[in-house]
């Protein structure tokens, strides 16, 4: 039987596993974000498909950190010169393509002190791997969020034969199941995908800890607080970067 209570029970167990097993890696991510922000840097967040939700969940809302920049897939078309037909081609799925990520990466004002958070549940598609690789090549710290159960069960698609987690200075396992769906059913397969929930819990927990670390070091908090003058000044400070 599938019902709301069963889902709650199973997601509670999964989140308990996530927080217990990944707490040290989340602490490392929070420290990396704190160091980046303290030095005037920006945290660039990239994920294709549903994975972009992690960045959306911690940006442009009350209580959120301002120096977060979401690398938008749509920018390939609107700014990067990729034709809409190529971007939307169902037979040659764009996010799986290698050797096109530079068209996105080069659009942004990226500074040496910036860091990257790259998210992919499968961790095998071309664009996310190439973004992580480009960031590493340019000397940036790279944080990967992925499902290790999923990525280790899949064959690599990238020409390098590597998977996304292999490019991470810090790797956080969202602890989701292979295939993403959590609940077994009576014959129709699993249902209820959980990667977005897990990823957003990671994002919010790390953001909270980052703010705490900044406060401990007496660094002015770049956080939206609802005061229009304060918030507008913060946005102006990072204009064109975040």
Secondary structure, DSSP 8 states (H G I E B T S, - for coil): ---HHHHHHHHHHHHHHHHHHHHHHHHHHHHHHHHHHHTT--EEEEE-GGGGHHHHHTSSSTT-BS-EEE--TTHHHHTT---HHHHT-SSS-GGG-SS-THHHHTTS---TT-EEEEE-SS---HHHHHHHHHHHHTT-EEEEEE-HHHHHHS---STTS--GGGG-SEEEE----TTSEEE--SSS--EEE-HHHHHHHHHHHHHHHHHHHHHHTT----B--S-HHHHHHHHHHTTTT-
